[in-house]
Amino acid sequence: MWFIGVDGGGSKCRALISDEKGRTLGVGLGGPANPLHGYEQAVASVMSAIRDALHDAGLERRALTESIACLGLAGVNLPSLRQRMLAWQHPFAGLHLVTDLHIACRAAHDGGDGAVIISGTGSCGVAVVGDTETIFGAHGFPMGDKGSGAWLGLEALRYYLLADDGFVERGALYKAFQQHFQTDDALAIIEVMAGKGSSAYAALAKLVFNSAEQHDEHAIAMLKDGANYLDQLADKLLRCGPPRLTMVGGLTECWQPWLRADIAAQLEPALIAPEAAAAKLAHAQAHKRSA
Amino acid sequence: MWFIGVDGGGSKCRALISDEKGRTLGVGLGGPANPLHGYEQAVASVMSAIRDALHDAGLERRALTESIACLGLAGVNLPSLRQRMLAWQHPFAGLHLVTDLHIACRAAHDGGDGAVIISGTGSCGVAVVGDTETIFGAHGFPMGDKGSGAWLGLEALRYYLLADDGFVERGALYKAFQQHFQTDDALAIIEVMAGKGSSAYAALAKLVFNSAEQHDEHAIAMLKDGANYLDQLADKLLRCGPPRLTMVGGLTECWQPWLRADIAAQLEPALIAPEAAAAKLAHAQAHKRSA
């Protein structure tokens, strides 16, 4: 029996194969695997990463029929997407489907219970305590994900356009936009950003952190608003009674000095990789079944 | 010599043909004509509306070569789109290209100078005084268009999701969302709204106005924020020295009671249709050329 863990992401996905004793036999990499952005591509990327991991482990493709797979994929908490993924004619002996958020939380705590705040391109909070999983946020762009890079980038672009029209004053953040886009023409900036998704907005988040260091009051207000949300998120997660609290994602370092001192002080490091946590979950799932 | 005016919009476009004396000879209707959403379709819709108007006027297609056309199209203030439209091998004796906003402003004041606040799906302010046109806003969704329906809908959905997670209190606006979407499942609402454009968000604006009537404090705060922006926009437009100020667009009636009393009191009605204003501009353009 083999155990396959997959962490599906918007730009790439990672797979890991382990044995009964939890030893890693092989790892693999695949393309974008967010079923929200295309079911076919997500499934193809997942299988590509798994084949890569099989090869790395020196296993034949038929090993799949003797494997339990656990996939952590974005959006599978949405009923329609969950139905579609579960209808997949997969090649495994068993398939366990969870969200990428669940995997991230399990990974932060080495497969055990705990809570995690995620702030990268998107944001959310997840607590897993016993059989209870609680999720806050993870609502996506542009309507949700407060405290994320995409949210911060959208707030910043909104500010820039109002400043350009003279509705609010122009400070360091305004200048940072012009430097970043190498133009002082707001229409040219709009042309670049029109129709763009969360990643393009998240790329603007660093302008806000940099401008706050230069005492830009608008940047500081945005960061205080975002940090206040993340503090409240931490409070909500802690009320679920997790043994550990972790923060992961590309903006973790940036937010640290803006968080309430008591929250920042109790953040502990993430322990293992998401795909390793997924493989552990596949293993646990197999034992649950045989128990 | 004939004069053709076209008002291009995101869902349809209207054409009007007039003669030397400004008499309307025919009108026509075409499909979506926003070149931001597709250049080919915009040009096809414009030509379809014009052919329709030619037919209505009892004119042959070759009359086009003796016509001056004025097109009011969204996005032609963006350099790349303007270049592309100007490269069009059009069939007219002359082509005058202006934004849909310019046409809206001219229409509000019967072809004369003035200023206009637009609040429908999007928002902006335009002042035309002599040869000087000043535009505020018109930045699009989701980064701009404060005080528009799409902006209000986005603010409302953001509020709903925060309330659903327990970060802010649930009032009339929260309940209005559940009634509107006929579900109390936030994930189902996200599934409906994910990837949607400005029109889908603008359709939520009425929930905010209705909830404010029921004294929902979050709805009231959003409307005060939007109205404050529109007041400042009016102040900026009035500083351009326009002889008249008008407000047009689907939310005009809704905003009226929220605007500062001195602003609301000086709003005057729009005078002619945008396509008629475009035909007038074509006429004026011809006289400028021959002068």
Chai-1 contact restraints between the chains, C-beta under 6 A:
chainA,res_idxA,chainB,res_idxB,connection_type,confidence,min_distance_angstrom,max_distance_angstrom,comment,restraint_id
A,L78,B,L187,contact,1.0,0.0,6.0,A-B,restraint_1
A,L78,B,E191,contact,1.0,0.0,6.0,A-B,restraint_2
A,F136,B,D165,contact,1.0,0.0,6.0,A-B,restraint_3
A,H139,B,L161,contact,1.0,0.0,6.0,A-B,restraint_4
A,H139,B,I190,contact,1.0,0.0,6.0,A-B,restraint_5
A,P142,B,P142,contact,1.0,0.0,6.0,A-B,restraint_6
A,M143,B,L157,contact,1.0,0.0,6.0,A-B,restraint_7
A,M143,B,R158,contact,1.0,0.0,6.0,A-B,restraint_8
A,G144,B,L161,contact,1.0,0.0,6.0,A-B,restraint_9
A,L157,B,M143,contact,1.0,0.0,6.0,A-B,restraint_10
A,R158,B,M143,contact,1.0,0.0,6.0,A-B,restraint_11
A,L161,B,H139,contact,1.0,0.0,6.0,A-B,restraint_12
A,L161,B,G144,contact,1.0,0.0,6.0,A-B,restraint_13
A,D165,B,F136,contact,1.0,0.0,6.0,A-B,restraint_14
A,F167,B,Q232,contact,1.0,0.0,6.0,A-B,restraint_15
A,L187,B,L78,contact,1.0,0.0,6.0,A-B,restraint_16
A,I190,B,H139,contact,1.0,0.0,6.0,A-B,restraint_17
A,E191,B,L78,contact,1.0,0.0,6.0,A-B,restraint_18
A,Q232,B,F167,contact,1.0,0.0,6.0,A-B,restraint_19
